[in-house]
Structure formats: C-alpha cells, structure tokens
Amino acid sequence: MKELLRSTDPTILAFASALLEGEDIDCFQMDVNMSILEGGIGIFPRRLMVRAVDLTRAERVMRDNEIPLGR
C-alpha cells in the first residue's frame, strides 16, 4: 500500500474515501486509533492508503477534486 493523502481533517478523509469508492479504488485509513492517545484534538494526521497499482488513478481523482495531498 502507498500513502495517498495525509490530513488531520476527518471531513477531507471521508470525502476522499467516498470519491475513491466511487471510482472503485480500494482505500484504507491508517493512524485512526491515534485519536485515542491524543485525546481527539487532531494533532496526529491520519493517512489514506491505496494499492500501489491504484496510486496514479487515485492522485488524479484527488487533483480533479482539488483535495490537497498533504505529504
């Protein structure tokens, strides 16, 4: 898996995940459980991962929808 995007904003991650699902690109959020350790204040960014073969397509979807990749 490759990192597609990194953000502390859960709405961006949810929107990006929905867009990828619409394009039949599997994705997985990492570092979600870090919110337990940080107390939910949003210090640690979450990462959205995609398969290596889907990375180029996924980056194009993000660019087309003006979602910053944050890496």
C-alpha positions in Angstrom: 0.0 0.0 0.0 1.1 3.5 -0.7 0.2 6.7 1.1 -2.2 8.9 -1.0 -3.0 11.6 1.4 -2.3 12.8 4.9 -4.6 15.1 6.9 -5.9 16.0 10.4 -9.3 16.9 9.0 -11.7 13.9 9.1 -14.1 15.5 6.6 -11.4 15.6 3.9 -10.6 12.0 4.6 -14.3 11.0 4.5 -14.8 12.9 1.2 -11.6 11.4 -0.4 -12.7 7.9 0.7 -16.1 8.4 -0.9 -14.6 9.7 -4.1 -12.2 6.7 -4.3 -15.1 4.3 -3.6 -17.0 5.9 -6.5 -14.0 5.1 -8.8 -13.7 1.5 -7.5 -10.4 2.3 -5.8 -9.9 0.5 -2.5 -8.5 2.6 0.3 -7.7 2.2 4.0 -7.3 4.8 6.7 -4.2 4.4 9.0 -3.5 6.1 12.3 -7.2 6.3 13.2 -6.6 4.9 16.7 -4.0 7.6 17.4 -7.0 9.9 18.3 -7.4 7.8 21.5 -3.9 8.7 22.5 -4.1 12.4 21.6 -7.5 12.9 23.2 -9.2 13.8 19.9 -7.5 17.2 19.5 -6.3 16.5 16.0 -2.5 16.7 16.4 -1.6 13.5 14.5 -2.5 13.3 10.9 -4.3 10.3 9.5 -3.1 8.6 6.3 -5.2 7.3 3.5 -3.6 4.4 1.8 -4.3 2.8 -1.6 -2.8 -0.1 -3.5 0.4 0.7 -5.4 -1.3 -0.1 -8.8 -4.1 2.4 -8.0 -1.9 5.3 -6.8 -1.7 7.2 -10.1 -5.5 7.0 -10.6 -6.2 8.0 -7.0 -3.9 11.0 -7.2 -5.7 12.1 -10.4 -9.1 11.9 -8.5 -7.7 14.0 -5.7 -6.3 16.6 -8.1 -9.6 16.7 -10.1 -11.5 17.5 -6.9 -8.8 19.9 -5.5 -8.0 17.8 -2.4 -4.5 18.6 -1.1 -2.4 15.5 -0.6 -0.7 17.0 2.5 2.6 15.0 2.1 
